[in-house]
Structures are given as C-alpha cells and as structure tokens.
C-alpha cells in the first residue's frame, strides 16, 4: 500500500471517527464493518477462543458507542482500535463487562448481525503459499507472532507495535529479527 493510499485511508477514518463521535450511526456502522475482521484477526493473536474474541470486539464497540461524546480525536483509528481491543481483553478477563449494566440486547443483536454479514462476505479460497507461510508462522512464539502480525499484516510502525505490545522498541526489533530467521529456515525447507 502506498503512502498516499495509507494517508487517504487514515483521513477517511478520521472523518468517520469525527462523524461517529457526533452521533452518526452510519459512520459508526462503517467503522465496525471495516475493522471487525481486522480486529478478529488480531484478537486471535491474543486469544484463540473465537467467542471470547468476538465478545471482546462487541464489548469494545458497545463501549465506544456509549462513550462517544467523551472520546478524544484520534490520529490513527486502526492504532486506537488495536490498543483498545487489547485493553478490552484485559477488562473482560478481570470482570464480567455487563454486570450491572443497562440492557443492551437490541444493540448486541445488531452487532451480531453485522458479524454474520462480515463472515458471509469473506472468501474461502486458500492458496498453497499462504498455507506454507501459515505453517511457518506456527513455529513462532506467541509474542513473535503478535509482533509480525502487527508490524506486517497490519502495517503498524515499530513504535506503534511497541506501544500496543507494551514492550520496548528494541524488544520488538529483537522479536522480529528472530522471527525472520525462523521463517527463512522454515520456508527454505518447504520450497
């Protein structure tokens, strides 16, 4: 993706974010649809239980909608959502997020419907090279996999990856360097 395309995407996200903060439900829905699959993919790096991952994403978006008037402007919506979903996992582990909260059944039903739509849109074709890379990635540790995913699949900078993972930038560099070595050896054996 070129820098111009990334800048345009970030600009569009910023406009959607501002509209959503002003109560525009369609902008909120567009953000949800755009980032649901991306957040699921990242969520699987944090937890392999699909229902826990989807619950965390739904909880995050419910919370965003409730707090929209109090949210600050963000420079990078994708970065913000990655950090927020990581924090949401922590909150969900610590306590039941809906304990004592208002009735949100209707809203959760809506989010579930959007989730089903996203899944039905996805294509099911898998290429041989993708499978080889996937098998190679399975040889990495959880932290290495998370660093590779954030840096290359999501296109985040080293600084952003460091902030999301809550580790120093040098540790991210080390994780990525070790990951490259493992992947190179693994992929050479399969080719």
N, C-alpha and C positions, 0 to 999 in steps of 0.2 A: 504494500500500500504506500503510495507516495505521500510526502509531507503535506502537499496541498489537499489530498483526499482526507488525510487524518485531521488537518485543520478544519476542513469543511464539516466533517463528522462531529468534531468537538464543538464547533459553532452551532450546528443544528441541535446537538444535545443540550447545549447551554440555553438555547431558545425554548426547547421543550421543558427544560427544568424550570425556567422562569414562568412559563405558562402554567405548568403544574402547580407551582408554589402559589399562583394566583387563583387556584381552584379549577383550572381547566382539566376536566376529567378525561377528555380525549388525549391531551398531552400526556397525562399520567398513564393512560392505557397504552399509548405508543411506546413510552419508556419501558413499561412492563413487557410488552411484546418483543421489543428489541433486545432486552437484556435477560429475559428469562432463561433461554437456552445457554447463553454465555455464563450466567450465574450457576446454572445446574452443572455445567462442565467444571467450573471452578470449585463448586461445592463438593463434587466427587473427589477432589484433591484433598479436601478436609475431612470428609466422612463418606464411607461407601454405602450407607443406607439411603436409598432413593427417597423414601418417605420423609426422613429427617431433613434431607437436603431441600426437598420441595416445601416442607413445612417452614423451614428457616427463611426461604425466599418469600413465601406468602406472608409470614410474620413481618419480615422486613418491609414489604410493600404496604401492609396494613398500617404499620407504624409510621411510614413515610406519609401516607395519606392523612392520618390523624394529626401529625405534627407539621404539616406543610407550611403553615403560616410562620412557624418558628425556625424553619430550616434556613441556613445561610446559602448564599450563592456559592456555586462550586465551579472551579476552573475545568475540571475533568470529571464528568458524570460517571464514566466507567470506573475510574480510580476510586471515586467516592463509594460506588456500589460494591466494589470488591472489598474495600475496607469495612463497609457496613455489614456485609454478609458474614465476614469473619467474626465481627463483634456479635452479630445475631446468634451465631453458633454458640458463642460463649454464654450469652444470656439464656439461650434455650437449655443449655446443659445445667445451668445454675438453678433455674426455677421454671415452673410452668408459666409461659408467657401470657396465657389468657386467664390465669387465676384472678378472679375478682374483676375482670374487665367487662365492658359493655358487650351487648350481643352483637356479634359481627358475622353471624351465619350467612346473611344475604351477600355480604361483601366477599366472604371466603368462597361461596358458591360461584360468584363471578370470576374470582381468580382461578378457581379450579377449571372452569370452562375455558378460560384463556390458555391454561396449561395444556389441556387436551387438544385445543386448536394448534398450539405450537408443535406438539408431538405429531399430529397428523400431517403437518406441513413438511416435516423432516423427510429427507430421502433416505432410503435404506441400502443404498449401494456402497459396498466396501471394496477398495482396491487392494491388490496384493502388497504394494509398497506401504500402504497405510497400516496393514496388519504387521508387516515386518518392523516398522517403527514402533508400533504399539507394543509388540513383544519385547523390543529392545528397551522401551521406556519402563517396562515392568521390572527390569533389573536394577532400576534406580531406587534409592531410598525415598521415603515419603517427602522429605524436605527437598531432595534433589528434584523430584518430580514436580513439586509445587513451584520451585524456582524456575524450572524450564517452562512450565505451563504459563506462569505469569509473564515471564520475560519474552517468550517467543510466540506462544499461542495467543496471548492477549496483547502483546506489543507494548508492555509497560517498560519504563526505564529501569535502570538498576536502582536508582533512588526510590522510585515508587515500589518496586519489588521489595526492597529493604524495609520500607515503612509498613507495607502490608504484612510481611512475614515477621516484623518486629525483631529484626536482627541487623547487625551492622552491614554496610555495603560490601565490605571486604569478605564477609562470610558468604554473601550471595555470590560474589565473584568466585570464591573457592568452590561452592556447591556447583556452579555452572561449569567450571573447569573440570572438576571430577566427573560430572555428568557427560561432558563431551568425550572424555577419554573412554568411558564405559560404552557410550553409544557407538563411537568409532570402531572399537573392537567388536562389539556385538553385530553391527551392521556389515562389517567386512566378512564375518563368518557366514552370514546368510546370503551374501551376494555371489 
